[in-house]
Structures are given as structure tokens and as C-alpha cells.
Amino acid sequence: MQPVTIYTKPLCPYCMRAMALLKKKGAVITEICAAFDREKREEMIARSGGARTYPQIFIGKTHIGGCDELMALDRAGKLDPLLDAA
């Protein structure tokens, strides 16, 4: 299974929703709370191509986007194959 990195901020309902779905899928998640850490926030913005909203989700090296994009991938049946890619 591909590793997942998710940049979050505390009490963010979108972050919680994304994390819940990824945990349900059995993903190995690295959560980086970037909201109050300037260095981590800048890292997130650079990795995501300028996105500043939370969460920002990466599966392997692929930038997924935020919670809405993650949910859309799941509805389209594309999330599981992406997580399972070797």
C-alpha cells in the first residue's frame, strides 16, 4: 500500500473527514500538523504547487488535493487502486 501524507490543522472538519476515510481504507498515514508551523506550512505549499487550504493529501508522491478531491476519487472508484499501486 502506498504511504499517505496529509497536512492538517487542528479541529478542521475536512481534515477529520479525510483522515477517517483513509483510516477506513487501511492507509498508512503520516499526519503533519502544519497550521501553526511556518516551515511545515511552506513545505506543504511548495509540495502542493501553491495550495494553501487544509488538508493537502499526497498518496505516494502524487498530490491528490484536499478532502473534496479525495472523496471524488473514492466515489469514482479510483482511490483504492491509487492506494494499492506498487
MOPAC internal coordinates of N, CA, C and O (Angstrom, degrees):
PM7 1SCF
backbone

  N    0.0000 0     0.00 0     0.00 0    0    0    0
  C    1.4542 1     0.00 0     0.00 0    1    0    0
  C    1.5274 1   108.87 1     0.00 0    2    1    0
  O    1.2310 1   121.21 1   -40.11 1    3    2    1
  N    1.3136 1   115.29 1   139.89 1    3    2    1
  C    1.4596 1   121.61 1   179.09 1    5    3    2
  C    1.5321 1   110.44 1   -68.55 1    6    5    3
  O    1.2310 1   119.97 1   -39.43 1    7    6    5
  N    1.3249 1   117.67 1   140.57 1    7    6    5
  C    1.4586 1   119.36 1   174.46 1    9    7    6
  C    1.5249 1   110.10 1   -72.06 1   10    9    7
  O    1.2310 1   120.77 1   -31.46 1   11   10    9
  N    1.3131 1   116.12 1   148.54 1   11   10    9
  C    1.4642 1   121.99 1  -179.75 1   13   11   10
  C    1.5230 1   108.29 1  -118.54 1   14   13   11
  O    1.2310 1   121.08 1   -46.91 1   15   14   13
  N    1.3313 1   115.54 1   133.09 1   15   14   13
  C    1.4598 1   121.65 1   172.85 1   17   15   14
  C    1.5154 1   106.91 1  -116.25 1   18   17   15
  O    1.2310 1   120.95 1   -50.15 1   19   18   17
  N    1.3252 1   115.80 1   129.85 1   19   18   17
  C    1.4606 1   120.34 1   179.53 1   21   19   18
  C    1.5220 1   109.06 1  -131.03 1   22   21   19
  O    1.2310 1   121.35 1   -56.51 1   23   22   21
  N    1.3262 1   115.03 1   123.49 1   23   22   21
  C    1.4613 1   121.95 1   176.27 1   25   23   22
  C    1.5259 1   107.20 1   -89.52 1   26   25   23
  O    1.2310 1   120.49 1   -53.37 1   27   26   25
  N    1.3247 1   116.67 1   126.63 1   27   26   25
  C    1.4594 1   121.55 1  -173.09 1   29   27   26
  C    1.5219 1   111.84 1  -129.57 1   30   29   27
  O    1.2310 1   122.15 1    -6.75 1   31   30   29
  N    1.3446 1   113.49 1   173.25 1   31   30   29
  C    1.4647 1   120.71 1   167.81 1   33   31   30
  C    1.5242 1   106.63 1  -135.41 1   34   33   31
  O    1.2310 1   119.89 1   -28.44 1   35   34   33
  N    1.3294 1   117.81 1   151.56 1   35   34   33
  C    1.4605 1   121.60 1  -176.81 1   37   35   34
  C    1.5294 1   112.34 1   -59.47 1   38   37   35
  O    1.2310 1   121.21 1   -37.64 1   39   38   37
  N    1.3140 1   115.29 1   142.36 1   39   38   37
  C    1.4675 1   124.58 1   174.85 1   41   39   38
  C    1.5234 1   114.24 1    61.99 1   42   41   39
  O    1.2310 1   119.95 1  -161.43 1   43   42   41
  N    1.3170 1   117.70 1    18.57 1   43   42   41
  C    1.4635 1   122.13 1   178.99 1   45   43   42
  C    1.5290 1   108.92 1   -80.67 1   46   45   43
  O    1.2310 1   119.72 1   -63.46 1   47   46   45
  N    1.3456 1   118.14 1   116.54 1   47   46   45
  C    1.4619 1   119.43 1  -178.06 1   49   47   46
  C    1.5286 1   112.80 1   -64.22 1   50   49   47
  O    1.2310 1   119.93 1   148.38 1   51   50   49
  N    1.3179 1   117.73 1   -31.62 1   51   50   49
  C    1.4665 1   120.63 1   178.13 1   53   51   50
  C    1.5227 1   110.78 1   -70.05 1   54   53   51
  O    1.2310 1   120.69 1   142.26 1   55   54   53
  N    1.3215 1   116.28 1   -37.74 1   55   54   53
  C    1.4612 1   120.75 1   176.75 1   57   55   54
  C    1.5255 1   110.03 1   -63.83 1   58   57   55
  O    1.2310 1   120.73 1   135.06 1   59   58   57
  N    1.3230 1   116.21 1   -44.94 1   59   58   57
  C    1.4700 1   120.83 1  -179.89 1   61   59   58
  C    1.5233 1   111.23 1   -62.85 1   62   61   59
  O    1.2310 1   120.73 1   138.51 1   63   62   61
  N    1.3319 1   116.22 1   -41.49 1   63   62   61
  C    1.4676 1   120.59 1  -179.85 1   65   63   62
  C    1.5337 1   110.54 1   -64.89 1   66   65   63
  O    1.2310 1   120.41 1   135.39 1   67   66   65
  N    1.3248 1   116.81 1   -44.61 1   67   66   65
  C    1.4620 1   120.87 1   179.22 1   69   67   66
  C    1.5263 1   110.69 1   -63.96 1   70   69   67
  O    1.2310 1   120.63 1   135.63 1   71   70   69
  N    1.3249 1   116.39 1   -44.37 1   71   70   69
  C    1.4652 1   119.93 1   179.38 1   73   71   70
  C    1.5270 1   110.97 1   -61.61 1   74   73   71
  O    1.2310 1   120.42 1   138.78 1   75   74   73
  N    1.3361 1   116.81 1   -41.22 1   75   74   73
  C    1.4598 1   120.39 1  -179.56 1   77   75   74
  C    1.5265 1   110.94 1   -61.80 1   78   77   75
  O    1.2310 1   120.10 1   136.26 1   79   78   77
  N    1.3209 1   117.41 1   -43.74 1   79   78   77
  C    1.4705 1   120.32 1   179.59 1   81   79   78
  C    1.5212 1   110.62 1   -64.93 1   82   81   79
  O    1.2310 1   120.35 1   135.20 1   83   82   81
  N    1.3217 1   116.94 1   -44.80 1   83   82   81
  C    1.4613 1   120.01 1  -179.22 1   85   83   82
  C    1.5269 1   111.60 1   -63.78 1   86   85   83
  O    1.2310 1   120.29 1   139.99 1   87   86   85
  N    1.3352 1   117.04 1   -40.01 1   87   86   85
  C    1.4664 1   120.25 1   177.10 1   89   87   86
  C    1.5165 1   111.00 1   -64.88 1   90   89   87
  O    1.2310 1   120.46 1   140.28 1   91   90   89
  N    1.3344 1   116.72 1   -39.72 1   91   90   89
  C    1.4726 1   121.36 1   177.82 1   93   91   90
  C    1.5325 1   110.72 1   -60.51 1   94   93   91
  O    1.2310 1   120.99 1   146.58 1   95   94   93
  N    1.3327 1   115.71 1   -33.42 1   95   94   93
  C    1.4677 1   120.81 1   179.80 1   97   95   94
  C    1.5194 1   111.91 1   -80.43 1   98   97   95
  O    1.2310 1   120.09 1   172.60 1   99   98   97
  N    1.3343 1   117.43 1    -7.40 1   99   98   97
  C    1.4603 1   121.18 1   179.81 1  101   99   98
  C    1.5123 1   114.05 1    82.35 1  102  101   99
  O    1.2310 1   120.22 1  -160.53 1  103  102  101
  N    1.3206 1   117.19 1    19.47 1  103  102  101
  C    1.4590 1   121.11 1  -177.98 1  105  103  102
  C    1.5248 1   111.54 1   -68.92 1  106  105  103
  O    1.2310 1   121.37 1   -32.73 1  107  106  105
  N    1.3178 1   114.99 1   147.27 1  107  106  105
  C    1.4631 1   122.18 1   172.60 1  109  107  106
  C    1.5205 1   105.60 1   -88.62 1  110  109  107
  O    1.2310 1   120.71 1   -68.84 1  111  110  109
  N    1.3390 1   116.26 1   111.16 1  111  110  109
  C    1.4607 1   122.02 1  -169.55 1  113  111  110
  C    1.5186 1   111.24 1  -111.00 1  114  113  111
  O    1.2310 1   121.51 1   -46.40 1  115  114  113
  N    1.3340 1   114.71 1   133.60 1  115  114  113
  C    1.4592 1   121.48 1   167.71 1  117  115  114
  C    1.5194 1   105.70 1  -108.38 1  118  117  115
  O    1.2310 1   120.76 1   -66.59 1  119  118  117
  N    1.3283 1   116.14 1   113.41 1  119  118  117
  C    1.4589 1   120.90 1   179.11 1  121  119  118
  C    1.5203 1   108.93 1   -96.61 1  122  121  119
  O    1.2310 1   120.96 1   -50.28 1  123  122  121
  N    1.3225 1   115.78 1   129.72 1  123  122  121
  C    1.4583 1   121.72 1   177.48 1  125  123  122
  C    1.5200 1   107.34 1  -119.53 1  126  125  123
  O    1.2310 1   120.87 1   -69.58 1  127  126  125
  N    1.3239 1   115.94 1   110.42 1  127  126  125
  C    1.4643 1   120.52 1   177.47 1  129  127  126
  C    1.5257 1   107.18 1   -79.59 1  130  129  127
  O    1.2310 1   121.11 1   -73.23 1  131  130  129
  N    1.3288 1   115.48 1   106.77 1  131  130  129
  C    1.4600 1   120.73 1  -171.31 1  133  131  130
  C    1.5217 1   114.16 1  -107.44 1  134  133  131
  O    1.2310 1   119.85 1   174.73 1  135  134  133
  N    1.3064 1   117.89 1    -5.27 1  135  134  133
  C    1.4654 1   121.11 1  -171.78 1  137  135  134
  C    1.5222 1   113.60 1   -59.73 1  138  137  135
  O    1.2310 1   120.08 1   141.08 1  139  138  137
  N    1.3208 1   117.46 1   -38.92 1  139  138  137
  C    1.4646 1   120.47 1  -175.13 1  141  139  138
  C    1.5271 1   112.69 1  -114.24 1  142  141  139
  O    1.2310 1   120.96 1  -164.90 1  143  142  141
  N    1.3245 1   115.77 1    15.10 1  143  142  141
  C    1.4636 1   121.75 1   179.72 1  145  143  142
  C    1.5297 1   107.43 1  -119.82 1  146  145  143
  O    1.2310 1   120.82 1   -77.18 1  147  146  145
  N    1.3121 1   116.04 1   102.82 1  147  146  145
  C    1.4663 1   120.51 1  -174.48 1  149  147  146
  C    1.5264 1   112.40 1   -56.02 1  150  149  147
  O    1.2310 1   120.20 1   138.24 1  151  150  149
  N    1.3250 1   117.23 1   -41.76 1  151  150  149
  C    1.4635 1   121.37 1  -179.64 1  153  151  150
  C    1.5303 1   111.24 1   -63.40 1  154  153  151
  O    1.2310 1   120.22 1   134.66 1  155  154  153
  N    1.3168 1   117.18 1   -45.34 1  155  154  153
  C    1.4771 1   121.06 1   179.45 1  157  155  154
  C    1.5257 1   110.95 1   -67.54 1  158  157  155
  O    1.2310 1   120.36 1   141.99 1  159  158  157
  N    1.3360 1   116.92 1   -38.01 1  159  158  157
  C    1.4652 1   120.83 1   178.11 1  161  159  158
  C    1.5293 1   110.36 1   -63.77 1  162  161  159
  O    1.2310 1   120.07 1   136.76 1  163  162  161
  N    1.3203 1   117.47 1   -43.24 1  163  162  161
  C    1.4629 1   121.46 1   177.83 1  165  163  162
  C    1.5264 1   111.03 1   -64.90 1  166  165  163
  O    1.2310 1   120.50 1   142.25 1  167  166  165
  N    1.3308 1   116.65 1   -37.75 1  167  166  165
  C    1.4669 1   121.53 1   175.77 1  169  167  166
  C    1.5311 1   110.10 1   -60.78 1  170  169  167
  O    1.2310 1   120.45 1   134.27 1  171  170  169
  N    1.3348 1   116.75 1   -45.73 1  171  170  169
  C    1.4593 1   122.10 1   179.59 1  173  171  170
  C    1.5314 1   110.54 1   -60.63 1  174  173  171
  O    1.2310 1   120.67 1   133.08 1  175  174  173
  N    1.3089 1   116.32 1   -46.92 1  175  174  173
  C    1.4652 1   121.00 1  -178.34 1  177  175  174
  C    1.5283 1   110.28 1   -62.35 1  178  177  175
  O    1.2310 1   120.48 1   137.47 1  179  178  177
  N    1.3176 1   116.69 1   -42.53 1  179  178  177
  C    1.4635 1   120.79 1   179.61 1  181  179  178
  C    1.5250 1   111.25 1   -65.93 1  182  181  179
  O    1.2310 1   119.92 1   133.60 1  183  182  181
  N    1.3246 1   117.77 1   -46.40 1  183  182  181
  C    1.4651 1   121.55 1  -178.61 1  185  183  182
  C    1.5195 1   112.27 1   -65.12 1  186  185  183
  O    1.2310 1   120.68 1   147.04 1  187  186  185
  N    1.3405 1   116.30 1   -32.96 1  187  186  185
  C    1.4660 1   120.34 1  -174.67 1  189  187  186
  C    1.5298 1   112.85 1   -90.36 1  190  189  187
  O    1.2310 1   120.13 1   179.84 1  191  190  189
  N    1.3127 1   117.36 1    -0.16 1  191  190  189
  C    1.4536 1   119.31 1  -179.50 1  193  191  190
  C    1.5237 1   113.07 1    77.72 1  194  193  191
  O    1.2310 1   120.42 1  -154.74 1  195  194  193
  N    1.3341 1   116.80 1    25.26 1  195  194  193
  C    1.4565 1   121.21 1   175.00 1  197  195  194
  C    1.5170 1   115.66 1   110.34 1  198  197  195
  O    1.2310 1   119.43 1   177.11 1  199  198  197
  N    1.3196 1   118.69 1    -2.89 1  199  198  197
  C    1.4637 1   120.78 1   179.48 1  201  199  198
  C    1.5237 1   110.38 1   -67.76 1  202  201  199
  O    1.2310 1   120.85 1   -43.98 1  203  202  201
  N    1.3318 1   115.98 1   136.02 1  203  202  201
  C    1.4614 1   121.41 1  -176.11 1  205  203  202
  C    1.5282 1   112.98 1  -118.62 1  206  205  203
  O    1.2310 1   119.88 1   179.03 1  207  206  205
  N    1.3149 1   117.83 1    -0.97 1  207  206  205
  C    1.4662 1   120.74 1  -177.87 1  209  207  206
  C    1.5216 1   110.31 1   -92.44 1  210  209  207
  O    1.2310 1   121.34 1   -19.30 1  211  210  209
  N    1.3213 1   115.03 1   160.70 1  211  210  209
  C    1.4663 1   121.50 1  -179.78 1  213  211  210
  C    1.5190 1   109.62 1  -111.95 1  214  213  211
  O    1.2310 1   120.86 1   -36.37 1  215  214  213
  N    1.3157 1   115.97 1   143.63 1  215  214  213
  C    1.4552 1   129.28 1    -4.59 1  217  215  214
  C    1.5251 1   111.32 1   -82.67 1  218  217  215
  O    1.2310 1   120.90 1   -14.40 1  219  218  217
  N    1.3143 1   115.89 1   165.60 1  219  218  217
  C    1.4619 1   122.55 1   166.70 1  221  219  218
  C    1.5206 1   105.36 1  -119.57 1  222  221  219
  O    1.2310 1   121.27 1   -53.29 1  223  222  221
  N    1.3257 1   115.17 1   126.71 1  223  222  221
  C    1.4656 1   121.54 1  -169.25 1  225  223  222
  C    1.5236 1   110.21 1  -118.57 1  226  225  223
  O    1.2310 1   121.58 1   -45.57 1  227  226  225
  N    1.3247 1   114.59 1   134.43 1  227  226  225
  C    1.4606 1   122.17 1   176.62 1  229  227  226
  C    1.5214 1   108.25 1  -125.03 1  230  229  227
  O    1.2310 1   120.64 1   -50.31 1  231  230  229
  N    1.3260 1   116.39 1   129.69 1  231  230  229
  C    1.4612 1   121.42 1   173.28 1  233  231  230
  C    1.5171 1   105.51 1  -110.45 1  234  233  231
  O    1.2310 1   121.01 1   -65.32 1  235  234  233
  N    1.3308 1   115.67 1   114.68 1  235  234  233
  C    1.4584 1   119.12 1  -169.21 1  237  235  234
  C    1.5199 1   106.83 1    61.88 1  238  237  235
  O    1.2310 1   120.21 1    53.65 1  239  238  237
  N    1.3150 1   117.21 1  -126.35 1  239  238  237
  C    1.4672 1   121.46 1   177.82 1  241  239  238
  C    1.5209 1   111.99 1  -100.06 1  242  241  239
  O    1.2310 1   120.44 1  -178.67 1  243  242  241
  N    1.3341 1   116.77 1     1.33 1  243  242  241
  C    1.4570 1   121.72 1  -176.74 1  245  243  242
  C    1.5203 1   111.24 1   -86.39 1  246  245  243
  O    1.2310 1   120.62 1   -55.31 1  247  246  245
  N    1.3359 1   116.42 1   124.69 1  247  246  245
  C    1.4598 1   121.08 1   175.96 1  249  247  246
  C    1.5237 1   108.42 1   -79.73 1  250  249  247
  O    1.2310 1   120.56 1   -59.65 1  251  250  249
  N    1.3260 1   116.53 1   120.35 1  251  250  249
  C    1.4555 1   122.54 1  -179.10 1  253  251  250
  C    1.5191 1   110.55 1   -87.60 1  254  253  251
  O    1.2310 1   120.58 1   142.32 1  255  254  253
  N    1.3158 1   116.51 1   -37.68 1  255  254  253
  C    1.4584 1   121.91 1  -173.51 1  257  255  254
  C    1.5120 1   108.30 1   114.05 1  258  257  255
  O    1.2310 1   120.91 1    38.68 1  259  258  257
  N    1.3294 1   115.87 1  -141.32 1  259  258  257
  C    1.4511 1   120.86 1  -177.01 1  261  259  258
  C    1.5128 1   112.78 1  -103.48 1  262  261  259
  O    1.2310 1   121.45 1    17.82 1  263  262  261
  N    1.3180 1   114.84 1  -162.18 1  263  262  261
  C    1.4597 1   121.99 1  -177.35 1  265  263  262
  C    1.5299 1   111.81 1   -61.83 1  266  265  263
  O    1.2310 1   119.97 1   136.26 1  267  266  265
  N    1.3313 1   117.67 1   -43.74 1  267  266  265
  C    1.4652 1   120.06 1  -179.01 1  269  267  266
  C    1.5207 1   111.44 1   -60.31 1  270  269  267
  O    1.2310 1   120.44 1   138.15 1  271  270  269
  N    1.3240 1   116.77 1   -41.85 1  271  270  269
  C    1.4608 1   120.35 1   179.63 1  273  271  270
  C    1.5271 1   111.08 1   -67.40 1  274  273  271
  O    1.2310 1   120.53 1   141.73 1  275  274  273
  N    1.3371 1   116.59 1   -38.27 1  275  274  273
  C    1.4629 1   120.74 1   177.50 1  277  275  274
  C    1.5194 1   110.48 1   -62.66 1  278  277  275
  O    1.2310 1   120.12 1   134.33 1  279  278  277
  N    1.3291 1   117.37 1   -45.67 1  279  278  277
  C    1.4657 1   121.38 1   179.57 1  281  279  278
  C    1.5241 1   111.25 1   -64.43 1  282  281  279
  O    1.2310 1   120.27 1   141.55 1  283  282  281
  N    1.3250 1   117.09 1   -38.45 1  283  282  281
  C    1.4670 1   120.99 1   178.30 1  285  283  282
  C    1.5271 1   110.75 1   -63.89 1  286  285  283
  O    1.2310 1   120.30 1   138.95 1  287  286  285
  N    1.3319 1   117.03 1   -41.05 1  287  286  285
  C    1.4651 1   120.36 1   176.50 1  289  287  286
  C    1.5195 1   110.54 1   -60.65 1  290  289  287
  O    1.2310 1   120.50 1   137.62 1  291  290  289
  N    1.3238 1   116.64 1   -42.38 1  291  290  289
  C    1.4607 1   120.38 1  -179.69 1  293  291  290
  C    1.5273 1   110.97 1   -64.85 1  294  293  291
  O    1.2310 1   120.31 1   134.43 1  295  294  293
  N    1.3354 1   117.02 1   -45.57 1  295  294  293
  C    1.4754 1   120.44 1   179.13 1  297  295  294
  C    1.5214 1   112.07 1   -61.12 1  298  297  295
  O    1.2310 1   120.92 1   145.90 1  299  298  297
  N    1.3307 1   115.84 1   -34.10 1  299  298  297
  C    1.4631 1   120.69 1  -178.88 1  301  299  298
  C    1.5330 1   112.46 1   -81.81 1  302  301  299
  O    1.2310 1   120.32 1   177.71 1  303  302  301
  N    1.3341 1   117.00 1    -2.29 1  303  302  301
  C    1.4582 1   120.33 1  -179.49 1  305  303  302
  C    1.5179 1   113.55 1    76.48 1  306  305  303
  O    1.2310 1   120.20 1  -161.88 1  307  306  305
  N    1.3256 1   117.22 1    18.12 1  307  306  305
  C    1.4684 1   120.94 1  -176.47 1  309  307  306
  C    1.5222 1   113.71 1  -102.90 1  310  309  307
  O    1.2310 1   119.93 1   170.29 1  311  310  309
  N    1.3262 1   117.74 1    -9.71 1  311  310  309
  C    1.4603 1   119.89 1  -177.40 1  313  311  310
  C    1.5241 1   112.04 1   -72.71 1  314  313  311
  O    1.2310 1   119.96 1   131.59 1  315  314  313
  N    1.3187 1   117.67 1   -48.41 1  315  314  313
  C    1.4626 1   120.58 1  -178.61 1  317  315  314
  C    1.5383 1   112.55 1   -57.33 1  318  317  315
  O    1.2310 1   119.55 1   132.48 1  319  318  317
  N    1.3557 1   118.46 1   -47.52 1  319  318  317
  C    1.4698 1   117.85 1   177.74 1  321  319  318
  C    1.5243 1   112.96 1   -61.96 1  322  321  319
  O    1.2310 1   120.10 1   145.81 1  323  322  321
  N    1.3251 1   117.42 1   -34.19 1  323  322  321
  C    1.4546 1   120.96 1   178.86 1  325  323  322
  C    1.5336 1   110.27 1   -68.08 1  326  325  323
  O    1.2310 1   120.51 1   137.62 1  327  326  325
  N    1.3118 1   116.64 1   -42.38 1  327  326  325
  C    1.4684 1   120.35 1   177.82 1  329  327  326
  C    1.5139 1   111.63 1   -66.23 1  330  329  327
  O    1.2310 1   120.23 1   145.15 1  331  330  329
  N    1.3327 1   117.16 1   -34.85 1  331  330  329
  C    1.4651 1   121.50 1  -176.00 1  333  331  330
  C    1.5165 1   113.87 1   -87.63 1  334  333  331
  O    1.2310 1   119.91 1   174.05 1  335  334  333
  N    1.3411 1   117.78 1    -5.95 1  335  334  333
  C    1.4759 1   120.56 1  -178.15 1  337  335  334
  C    1.5149 1   110.19 1   -59.19 1  338  337  335
  O    1.2310 1   121.44 1   -38.23 1  339  338  337
  N    1.3053 1   114.86 1   141.77 1  339  338  337
  C    1.4705 1   119.92 1  -178.90 1  341  339  338
  C    1.5077 1   112.13 1   -87.39 1  342  341  339
  O    1.2310 1   120.10 1   180.00 1  343  342  341

